[in-house]
Amino acid sequence: MSELMDELKSNLEDSSQSLEKLISEIQAMADSEKEFSELKGSIGDAAKALSSNATKYEEFLSELKTSNQKFSETLSTLKSLEPKEIKDGLDNLHKSSKTLNSNIEKIESVSSDILRAINTQSQATEKESENVRELLNVQAQMLMDLEKRIKSRTALVPLIFLGMLALTGAIGGRILGFI
């Protein structure tokens, strides 16, 4: 029976050591989960900052650069906490974020050029519109002048008709001997 007790005691000690090891591993996992939660909060803050800046394009691009830098810092922090396989993946993400920053700068440059071209075209169109308005005003004035001329000449038609009728009557009266 003493052997059974010794064996039971040995088993209990082994179980106790296994439980202590399991508890320390669970504690390490809990600590890692807490760190990931904090990092997740940082990434969440960066995403909120991006959506709030979407209303103004240039400010949005500037904030995106800042967020990418924070993301790079977060990746650097994660690299120190993770095994080698994840570090390699994080390196790839870091390279991708650098490429994204470069692309954002290119887009920012191109969009500035496009905005300048649109502004120049808008000014040219505005000048052309003003010229068209002036031509339309001149044309309207000329039409009004033409209408006045036509009205003034058509007002003389009844007088001319009466004058010709009187002249015809006088000539006819002369011929017939009335006058």
Number of C-alpha atoms within 10 A of each C-alpha: 6 7 8 9 10 11 12 12 12 12 12 12 12 12 12 12 12 12 12 12 12 12 12 12 12 12 12 12 12 12 12 14 12 12 14 14 12 12 17 13 12 16 17 12 12 18 13 11 16 20 12 12 16 14 10 9 12 14 14 17 19 15 19 22 20 16 19 18 16 15 19 20 13 17 19 15 12 17 18 10 14 13 10 11 9 13 17 13 13 19 15 12 15 20 13 13 17 16 12 15 18 13 12 16 15 12 13 16 12 12 14 13 12 12 12 12 12 12 12 12 12 12 12 12 12 12 12 12 12 12 12 12 12 12 12 12 12 12 12 12 12 12 12 12 12 12 12 12 12 11 11 11 10 11 11 10 11 10 11 11 11 11 12 12 12 12 12 12 13 15 14 13 12 11 10 9 9 9 10
